[in-house]
Amino acid sequence: MDTQERTINKKGEETMDTKEVINTFAEAFEHCTRDNGETYIDIKPDSPYWVMQVVKAGHMGNLPSNLYFKEIATIAYALKDALDNNPNYNLDDMAEVVVDNLESDYYTAGLTGWLDEFEDHIGYLTEALDNYDKLDGVGLLSYANLIWKHEVLFAVIEALKGVIDR
């Protein structure tokens, strides 16, 4: 039985503190395998509705894809790790820790696959070229991938703030 005291907001909704939101979010993902052996990440069926809303926000208007689910789950786990390491962190503190530890994909095949996944990813490559025209092709792809990861992170953070602040 849950003995934690619940707070109700003006809309009559239960509110959750940052720790509860982050823990729920990180625990909402499951690793699945299709019949053909391909693995993917999905949201557990019993997860709160707001988890899907946060994941949707993290897709930044794109259709659902394994690429985004994987990145959003990675962000969820990293946020939980940051909070576990410092229970007094707020979302902005956690985001700062996560962004400092983000790395682009390592392999050229992964980077070109990422670039090909959605048409709007070419915009990240253009932004990388505008900022770092001295990089080689792989360097530009890596930087573009990192820009994308930052944007996904901050889209997720903003959506999580909405869950905490409701």
C-alpha positions in Angstrom: 0.0 0.0 0.0 1.3 3.5 -1.0 1.6 5.5 2.2 3.1 8.5 0.5 1.0 11.6 0.9 -0.5 12.8 -2.3 -1.1 16.4 -3.3 -4.0 17.4 -5.5 -3.7 20.5 -7.8 -6.5 22.9 -8.7 -7.6 20.7 -11.5 -8.1 17.8 -9.1 -5.1 15.9 -10.5 -2.5 14.1 -8.3 0.8 15.8 -8.4 4.2 14.1 -8.3 7.5 15.3 -7.1 10.6 15.3 -9.4 12.0 12.1 -8.0 8.7 10.2 -8.5 8.4 11.5 -12.1 12.0 10.6 -13.0 11.8 7.1 -11.5 8.4 6.5 -13.2 9.8 7.7 -16.5 12.9 5.6 -16.3 11.0 2.5 -15.4 8.4 2.9 -18.2 10.6 1.5 -20.9 11.0 -2.1 -21.9 13.3 -3.9 -24.3 11.4 -6.1 -26.7 12.1 -8.5 -29.6 10.1 -8.8 -32.8 9.5 -12.2 -34.3 12.3 -11.6 -36.8 14.8 -11.1 -33.9 15.0 -7.3 -34.3 15.1 -5.5 -30.9 13.3 -2.3 -30.0 12.3 -0.2 -27.1 8.7 0.4 -26.2 6.7 1.9 -23.3 5.3 -0.6 -20.9 1.5 -1.0 -21.2 0.8 -0.1 -17.6 2.8 3.2 -17.8 1.0 6.5 -17.0 -0.5 8.4 -19.9 1.9 11.3 -19.4 4.9 9.0 -20.2 3.6 8.7 -23.8 3.1 12.4 -23.9 6.7 13.0 -22.9 8.0 10.4 -25.4 5.8 12.1 -28.1 7.4 15.5 -27.2 10.8 13.9 -27.5 10.0 12.8 -31.1 9.8 16.6 -31.9 7.0 16.1 -34.4 8.4 13.1 -36.1 6.6 9.7 -36.4 7.5 7.2 -33.7 10.7 5.3 -34.5 13.2 3.0 -32.8 15.8 5.7 -33.1 13.8 8.2 -31.0 12.6 5.6 -28.5 16.2 4.5 -27.9 17.4 8.0 -27.4 14.5 9.0 -25.1 15.0 5.8 -23.0 18.7 6.6 -22.8 17.9 10.1 -21.6 15.4 8.7 -19.0 18.1 6.3 -17.6 20.7 9.2 -17.5 18.3 11.5 -15.7 17.6 8.8 -13.1 21.3 8.2 -12.7 21.9 12.0 -12.2 19.1 12.1 -9.6 20.4 9.0 -7.8 23.8 10.6 -7.6 22.4 13.9 -6.2 18.8 13.6 -4.8 18.6 17.4 -4.4 18.8 18.0 -8.2 16.0 19.6 -10.1 15.3 18.9 -13.7 17.6 21.7 -14.9 20.5 20.3 -12.8 19.9 16.8 -14.1 19.7 18.1 -17.7 23.1 19.9 -17.2 24.7 16.6 -16.0 23.2 14.6 -18.9 24.1 17.2 -21.6 27.7 17.2 -20.3 27.9 13.4 -20.8 26.1 13.2 -24.1 28.2 11.6 -26.9 27.5 11.3 -30.6 27.3 7.8 -32.1 30.8 6.4 -32.8 30.5 4.5 -36.0 30.1 5.9 -39.4 27.3 3.4 -40.3 25.4 4.5 -37.2 25.8 8.2 -38.1 24.8 7.7 -41.7 21.8 5.6 -40.6 20.8 8.4 -38.2 21.1 11.0 -41.0 18.9 8.8 -43.3 16.3 8.1 -40.6 14.4 11.4 -41.0 14.5 14.1 -43.6 14.9 16.9 -41.0 18.2 15.4 -39.8 19.9 17.1 -42.8 19.2 20.4 -41.0 21.4 19.3 -38.1 24.2 18.5 -40.6 23.7 22.0 -42.1 23.9 23.6 -38.7 27.1 21.6 -38.0 28.6 22.8 -41.2 27.7 26.4 -40.5 29.4 26.2 -37.1 32.4 23.9 -37.8 33.3 24.1 -41.5 36.8 22.8 -40.7 35.6 19.3 -39.7 35.8 16.3 -42.0 32.6 14.4 -43.0 32.5 12.1 -40.0 33.2 15.0 -37.6 30.4 16.9 -39.1 28.0 13.9 -38.9 29.1 13.4 -35.2 28.5 17.1 -34.4 25.1 17.0 -36.2 24.1 13.9 -34.2 25.1 15.6 -31.0 23.0 18.7 -31.8 20.0 16.3 -32.4 20.6 14.5 -29.1 20.7 17.9 -27.3 17.4 18.9 -28.9 15.7 15.6 -27.9 17.0 16.0 -24.3 15.6 19.5 -24.0 12.3 18.5 -25.6 12.0 15.7 -23.0 13.0 18.1 -20.1 10.4 20.6 -21.1 7.7 17.9 -21.3 8.8 16.5 -17.9 8.5 20.0 -16.4 4.9 20.1 -17.5 4.3 16.8 -15.7 5.8 18.1 -12.5 4.3 21.6 -12.7 0.7 20.6 -13.5 
